Amino acid sequence: MGRITALFLKRLLSGALLFLSYCCYAQTVSPVIVEYKGKAEGKIALTNNTLAPMAVVLEPRSFSVTPDGNGVYRQLDPGIHVDLSSMSFRIEPGQTYYVFYKAKADKLPAWFTVYSTFSAVKHTSGLDVRILLPHTVYIYPKKPQSKEDAVDVKQAAYFSKAGKIVCDFANNSPDLERVEEIHVSSNSKSMTAAGFPLLPGGARHLEMDWKETEPPDTVVLHMDRSTLKLPLSTSDQ
C-alpha cells in the first residue's frame, strides 16, 4: 500500500510540474521591457495559448533592485501616474488582448512594472495556478543629465582559486543608467554576459564564472550612452 501511495504521489507531482511548466509558456506578455523619453504611451499584447479561457488582472507597481539584481516590488509610487485602458478582462483560447496605456511622472527618470496575473476562469478543487508576467517601463528625461563617469567602480577583480570575476558598481547620477552588455577578455579568450539596469543611486554586485585557464585581464561595460573599460586585478583567493 505504501509503495502504491508513493508511486501515485510521484506521478501527481510530475503532472503538477508539467502543468506548471505548460502554464508558464502558455501565456505571454509582449513587449517585456520598453523605454520612453519624457512620457510613455504604448500597448501591451497579452496572449492566451491554452485551450481554456483565462481571467487577467493588471496592476502597476513600483520596484527597486537589490545589489544582487533581485527586484523588490511595492505599491505604485504616488509621483508616477499610469492610465490603463483595461484593468481586468477575459481572454479566450488562442486569442490576444491589447491593453493601451499612458504614463507620466512628476520626476524623471521613472520606472514601473505592469504585472499581469493570469488565472483560470473556472476554478476547480484541484491546483489553482496563477501566473504573473511583467511589462516593465522606463521613462527617461528628454535630455540625459549624467556624465560619462556617472558609474563608479568599487571593485573589479578576478579570484583565481574560485574561478570568479567579481565587480561592484554604483550609479552616482540622477539618471537611470543601463548596461547593455558585459564583455570579459584575456589575451586569447573572451566571454559576454547580459546587462542590467542601474537605478539612480543604486548599486550592483556582479559575479561571473571564468572557466578558462588563462586569467582574464579586462572587463568592458557597454552602456547605452558610453563604454567603460576596466582592468581586472587578480587575487589568489
C-alpha positions as CSV (number, residue, x, y, z in Angstrom):
1,M,0.0,0.0,0.0
2,G,2.8,2.4,0.9
3,R,4.6,1.7,-2.4
4,I,1.3,2.4,-4.4
5,T,0.8,5.6,-2.5
6,A,4.4,6.8,-3.1
7,L,4.0,5.9,-6.8
8,F,0.7,7.9,-7.0
9,L,2.3,10.9,-5.3
10,K,5.3,10.8,-7.6
11,R,3.0,10.8,-10.7
12,L,0.9,13.5,-9.2
13,L,3.9,15.7,-8.5
14,S,5.3,15.1,-12.0
15,G,1.9,16.0,-13.5
16,A,1.8,19.2,-11.5
17,L,5.3,20.2,-12.5
18,L,4.4,19.5,-16.1
19,F,1.2,21.6,-15.8
20,L,3.2,24.5,-14.2
21,S,5.8,24.3,-17.0
22,Y,3.0,24.3,-19.6
23,C,1.3,27.3,-18.0
24,C,4.5,29.3,-17.9
25,Y,4.8,29.0,-21.7
26,A,1.1,29.2,-22.5
27,Q,0.6,32.8,-21.6
28,T,2.8,35.6,-22.9
29,V,3.1,39.4,-22.4
30,S,4.8,41.5,-25.1
31,P,7.0,43.5,-25.0
32,V,8.7,42.7,-21.7
33,I,10.7,45.9,-21.4
34,V,10.1,49.3,-23.1
35,E,11.8,52.7,-22.9
36,Y,10.4,56.2,-23.5
37,K,11.6,59.8,-23.2
38,G,9.5,62.4,-21.4
39,K,6.4,60.3,-21.1
40,A,5.1,56.9,-22.0
41,E,2.4,55.9,-24.4
42,G,2.2,52.3,-25.6
43,K,0.4,49.0,-25.6
44,I,0.8,45.5,-24.1
45,A,-0.1,42.4,-26.1
46,L,-1.4,39.6,-23.8
47,T,-1.8,36.2,-25.4
48,N,-3.6,33.1,-24.2
49,N,-2.3,30.0,-25.9
50,T,-4.1,27.5,-23.7
51,L,-7.3,25.6,-24.5
52,A,-9.3,27.3,-21.8
53,P,-10.3,30.9,-21.2
54,M,-8.2,32.9,-18.8
55,A,-9.0,35.8,-16.5
56,V,-6.4,38.6,-16.4
57,V,-5.9,41.3,-13.8
58,L,-3.4,44.2,-14.3
59,E,-1.6,46.1,-11.6
60,P,1.0,48.8,-12.0
61,R,3.7,48.5,-9.3
62,S,6.9,50.4,-8.5
63,F,10.1,48.5,-7.8
64,S,13.7,48.8,-6.7
65,V,16.6,46.5,-7.4
66,T,19.0,45.0,-4.8
67,P,22.7,44.8,-5.4
68,D,22.3,41.1,-6.3
69,G,19.8,42.0,-9.0
70,N,16.6,41.0,-7.3
71,G,13.5,43.1,-7.8
72,V,11.6,44.4,-4.8
73,Y,8.1,45.4,-5.7
74,R,5.7,47.7,-3.9
75,Q,2.6,49.8,-4.5
76,L,2.9,52.3,-7.3
77,D,4.7,55.5,-6.1
78,P,2.4,58.5,-5.9
79,G,4.6,60.5,-8.3
80,I,4.0,58.0,-11.1
81,H,0.7,58.3,-12.9
82,V,-0.4,55.3,-15.1
83,D,-3.7,55.2,-17.1
84,L,-4.6,51.7,-18.4
85,S,-7.4,51.1,-21.0
86,S,-8.3,47.9,-19.1
87,M,-7.6,46.6,-15.6
88,S,-9.3,43.2,-15.8
89,F,-10.7,41.2,-18.6
90,R,-11.1,37.7,-20.1
91,I,-9.0,36.2,-22.9
92,E,-10.5,33.3,-24.9
93,P,-8.3,30.4,-26.0
94,G,-5.8,31.3,-28.7
95,Q,-6.6,35.0,-28.6
96,T,-4.6,38.1,-28.0
97,Y,-5.9,41.1,-26.0
98,Y,-4.3,44.5,-26.3
99,V,-4.1,47.0,-23.4
100,F,-3.2,50.6,-24.2
101,Y,-1.6,52.9,-21.6
102,K,-0.3,56.3,-20.9
103,A,2.1,57.2,-18.1
104,K,3.9,60.2,-16.8
105,A,5.9,61.0,-13.7
106,D,6.4,64.1,-11.6
107,K,10.2,63.5,-11.7
108,L,12.3,61.8,-14.2
109,P,13.8,59.3,-14.7
110,A,11.0,57.0,-13.5
111,W,10.2,53.3,-13.9
112,F,7.4,50.8,-13.0
113,T,6.1,47.4,-13.9
114,V,2.6,46.4,-15.0
115,Y,2.0,42.9,-13.6
116,S,-0.5,40.7,-15.5
117,T,-2.0,38.0,-13.4
118,F,-3.4,35.1,-15.4
119,S,-5.8,32.6,-13.7
120,A,-8.4,30.1,-14.8
121,V,-11.9,31.3,-15.3
122,K,-13.3,28.1,-13.9
123,H,-11.9,27.2,-10.5
124,T,-11.6,23.6,-9.5
125,S,-11.0,21.8,-6.3
126,G,-7.5,20.9,-7.5
127,L,-4.4,23.1,-8.1
128,D,-5.3,26.7,-8.7
129,V,-2.4,28.2,-10.6
130,R,-1.9,32.0,-11.1
131,I,0.8,33.2,-13.5
132,L,2.3,36.7,-13.1
133,L,4.0,38.2,-16.1
134,P,5.7,41.7,-16.2
135,H,5.8,44.6,-18.6
136,T,8.4,47.0,-17.4
137,V,8.5,50.7,-18.4
138,Y,11.4,53.1,-18.1
139,I,10.9,56.8,-18.7
140,Y,14.0,59.0,-19.3
141,P,14.4,62.7,-19.4
142,K,14.4,64.1,-22.9
143,K,17.9,65.2,-22.4
144,P,20.2,63.0,-20.3
145,Q,21.9,64.7,-17.3
146,S,24.6,62.2,-16.4
147,K,28.2,62.4,-17.4
148,E,30.4,59.5,-18.7
149,D,31.8,58.9,-15.2
150,A,28.4,58.5,-13.6
151,V,29.1,54.8,-12.9
152,D,31.6,54.4,-10.1
153,V,33.6,51.2,-9.9
154,K,34.0,49.9,-6.4
155,Q,35.7,46.6,-7.3
156,A,36.8,44.8,-10.5
157,A,38.8,41.6,-9.6
158,Y,39.4,38.0,-10.7
159,F,39.7,35.4,-7.9
160,S,41.7,32.6,-9.4
161,K,41.0,30.0,-6.8
162,A,37.3,30.4,-7.0
163,G,37.4,31.0,-10.8
164,K,35.2,34.0,-10.4
165,I,35.1,37.6,-11.7
166,V,33.7,40.0,-9.1
167,C,32.6,43.5,-9.8
168,D,30.8,46.2,-7.8
169,F,29.3,49.2,-9.4
170,A,27.4,52.3,-8.1
171,N,25.3,54.8,-10.0
172,N,26.1,58.3,-8.7
173,S,24.0,60.2,-11.2
174,P,20.3,61.2,-11.1
175,D,19.7,59.3,-14.3
176,L,18.9,55.7,-14.9
177,E,22.0,54.0,-16.4
178,R,21.6,50.8,-18.5
179,V,24.4,48.4,-19.0
180,E,23.6,46.7,-22.3
181,E,26.2,44.0,-22.2
182,I,29.4,43.0,-20.3
183,H,32.4,41.7,-22.1
184,V,35.3,40.0,-20.3
185,S,38.5,39.0,-22.0
186,S,42.1,37.7,-21.6
187,N,44.8,37.7,-24.3
188,S,43.1,35.0,-26.4
189,K,39.7,34.2,-24.7
190,S,36.5,36.1,-24.1
191,M,33.0,35.8,-22.8
192,T,29.9,38.0,-22.7
193,A,27.2,38.4,-20.0
194,A,23.8,40.0,-20.1
195,G,23.4,43.6,-19.0
196,F,21.3,45.2,-16.2
197,P,19.8,48.5,-15.2
198,L,21.5,50.7,-12.6
199,L,18.8,52.8,-10.9
200,P,19.7,56.3,-9.7
201,G,21.7,56.0,-6.5
202,G,21.7,52.2,-6.9
203,A,24.4,49.6,-6.7
204,R,25.1,46.3,-8.4
205,H,27.2,43.3,-7.2
206,L,28.1,41.1,-10.1
207,E,29.8,37.6,-10.1
208,M,30.7,35.7,-13.2
209,D,32.3,32.3,-13.6
210,W,35.6,32.2,-15.7
211,K,36.3,28.6,-16.8
212,E,39.4,29.3,-18.9
213,T,42.9,28.5,-17.7
214,E,44.2,31.9,-18.9
215,P,43.2,34.6,-16.4
216,P,41.1,37.5,-17.7
217,D,42.5,41.0,-17.5
218,T,39.8,43.3,-18.9
219,V,36.1,43.9,-18.4
220,V,34.1,46.2,-20.6
221,L,30.7,47.6,-19.8
222,H,28.7,48.6,-22.9
223,M,26.2,51.2,-21.8
224,D,23.5,53.0,-23.8
225,R,25.5,56.2,-24.0
226,S,29.1,55.2,-23.3
227,T,31.6,52.4,-22.9
228,L,33.5,51.7,-19.7
229,K,36.7,49.7,-19.9
230,L,38.3,48.4,-16.7
231,P,41.4,46.4,-15.9
232,L,40.9,43.4,-13.7
233,S,43.1,42.9,-10.6
234,T,44.0,39.3,-9.8
235,S,43.7,37.6,-6.4
236,D,44.9,34.1,-5.3
237,Q,41.8,33.6,-3.2
